[in-house]
């Protein structure tokens, strides 16, 4: 049986539903002061942890999240990295999977937990899911193994009793407490009477002592095109060949299929000739792209499209932003897209 030592956590409130409570005067929901988090959630005091807080100013609504916020968050974690054993990021649910995916690629040599969490109901209402999510996220972020190493040294999302790899997660419900799923990768941990860690599924750093490095140069010239019946040649060419676009994620049918019309392939081939990165991910909630299975997939492969395997759209976007930001050579980026960099794709 392993023993766990716990000491200090930095709780970062970026915005979102979890940080709201009802004003007793006008009954509206307003953000509360996270410096008083132990008063709002007294259960946290039972962990005997030092819990410090940092609040973004201004707070960011989830639907207004931009890459600049990820850059600020990555820089904050780097600057406070040696002072804390783990980090809990409170974030709105709408773009949480995008943020967790991007951070996973921006934080290199990560050896400490960065746990995103939030809630569907404000922490200040009676039936909130926020307290349970927050309490378990803090416990996970502070948990260590018998060697004193973090139990989950990666970027993750905790929601409704499950800890999911950040870049494998997607939001699947706007109403249920089970708002997130990781269809192609098992949970890293599950919280019941105790927290059960799925140790074989958890990524460990190559070196526990390597200094944290952050990649904050992001190139966001990426568009996402969802294939649908009735899509027009004009729309296809606009998405694929716009001069301001450096890369395109195509959400295809099933295992990577798309219309077989020559007009469709012509646009893809033109984008490839322009040197653009074109990546194929499936619209399906689960499963992977296999462009060797059907004729339309093979045609896309011949046209220069790169398979996204079983990556989520959120994971693919974060990966492209970071790789494009690191190197101006699109051929270098294409060569790295199939590599498993942060557990985002199955080998």
C-alpha positions, -999 to +999 in steps of 0.1 A: +000+000+000+014+034-010+016+063+013+009+098+001+025+130+013+008+163+007+018+199+012+009+228-011-015+235-040-020+266-061-057+271-071-061+292-102-095+307-109-098+318-145-136+322-145-166+301-150-197+288-132-179+271-103-168+305-089-202+320-086-224+324-055-258+342-050-257+377-037-280+379-007-292+414-016-302+411-053-301+373-056-279+375-087-249+352-093-216+369-088-180+357-085-168+352-050-134+360-036-112+330-040-088+341-014-116+330+010-120+296-006-115+277+027-145+296+041-166+287+011-155+250+010-144+243+046-140+206+038-107+215+021-092+222+055-093+185+064-065+178+039-040+198+061-027+214+029-014+249+022-039+261-005-031+294-021-052+310-048-046+332-078-075+348-097-073+360-132-081+397-136-103+402-154-121+369-151-126+351-184-159+336-195-154+302-210-167+312-244-142+341-245-111+320-238-082+329-262-047+315-266-034+345-247-050+331-216-032+298-222+001+317-225-006+335-192-016+303-175+015+284-187+037+313-176+021+314-142+026+276-137+062+279-147+069+309-124+052+291-094+063+256-103+089+252-076+067+265-049+038+240-052+032+203-055+003+207-078-021+230-095-059+231-098-073+253-126-109+263-122-123+270-157-156+273-175-168+240-190-175+252-226-138+254-236-122+235-208-112+206-231-095+231-255-076+247-227-065+214-211-054+201-245-034+232-253-017+233-219-007+196-223+015+205-253+027+238-238+041+223-206+072+202-214+089+180-187+058+183-165+062+163-133+034+177-113-004+176-116-023+203-134-060+194-128-087+214-146-121+213-130-153+233-129-190+227-124-224+228-141-240+246-112-224+275-092-206+265-060-229+287-040-262+269-048-275+239-028-273+212-055-239+223-069-215+197-083-187+223-078-178+213-042-173+176-050-153+184-082-131+209-064-124+187-033-115+157-054-094+178-078-074+192-049-069+157-034-057+144-067-034+174-073-017+168-040-015+130-041+020+114-041+032+078-044+055+060-020+086+076-037+072+111-032+063+116-068+030+130-080+004+103-087-008+120-118+020+142-133+000+154-163-027+179-174-061+164-167-097+172-162-117+161-132-154+160-135-182+140-118-159+114-102-136+108-132-102+121-139-096+122-177-064+130-197-068+166-208-060+161-244-083+131-247-113+148-233-143+164-249-175+181-236-205+158-242-233+174-223-245+209-215-269+197-188-256+165-171-231+165-143-211+140-164-202+168-188-170+153-201-159+120-217-127+104-230-141+079-255-108+065-267-087+065-235-096+052-200-100+074-169-067+081-151-086+079-118-121+074-104-134+088-072-157+067-051-153+059-014-116+063-022-098+075-052-086+046-074-057+055-097-053+037-130-016+037-127-008+020-161-027+047-179-009+076-163+020+092-182+052+096-162+080+121-171+112+108-186+130+126-158+114+137-125+141+163-121+141+179-155+132+216-154+098+226-166+099+242-201+070+261-216+061+267-252+042+299-255+047+307-292+014+296-307+004+299-344-034+299-345-038+300-383-058+268-382-094+263-394-117+234-387-140+221-415-168+197-406-178+176-437-215+174-442-239+164-470-245+193-493-211+210-486-202+232-516-170+235-536-169+272-528-170+265-491-144+237-494-120+259-513-125+288-489-116+267-458-087+248-474-070+274-496-074+307-479-040+324-479-044+333-442-047+296-432-016+275-425-034+243-414-068+228-417-085+201-395-111+182-416-137+164-395-146+135-418-172+107-416-165+074-398-130+061-402-118+091-422-141+092-453-152+122-473-171+129-506-155+112-536-163+140-560-133+153-580-141+188-569-135+178-533-102+162-540-092+191-562-095+215-533-075+191-510-048+187-536-046+225-542-042+230-504-014+205-504+004+221-533+002+254-514+021+237-486-007+237-461-010+211-433-043+192-438-053+168-410-080+142-409-100+135-376-133+117-373-166+133-365-174+102-344-172+105-306-151+073-305-129+055-329-100+064-351-092+076-386-079+048-409-073+062-444-062+028-457-096+012-452-119+027-479-113+043-513-122+078-503-098+077-474-070+064-496-077+093-520-073+118-492-040+102-482-027+104-518-037+140-518-014+147-489-038+146-459-023+135-426-042+111-403-052+123-369-056+088-356-079+088-326-072+124-315-100+146-305-106+178-324-096+197-293-064+177-290-056+181-327-061+219-325-039+223-294-012+201-310-012+221-343-011+255-325+020+244-306+038+227-334+031+255-359+043+279-333+076+260-328+086+257-364+078+277-396+084+245-417+051+228-425+068+196-435+084+194-401+049+199-386+034+171-407+062+147-397+054+153-360+016+151-362+016+113-360+039+112-331+025+106-296+038+137-279+017+140-247-005+109-248-029+125-272-029+097-298-027+059-297+003+043-312 
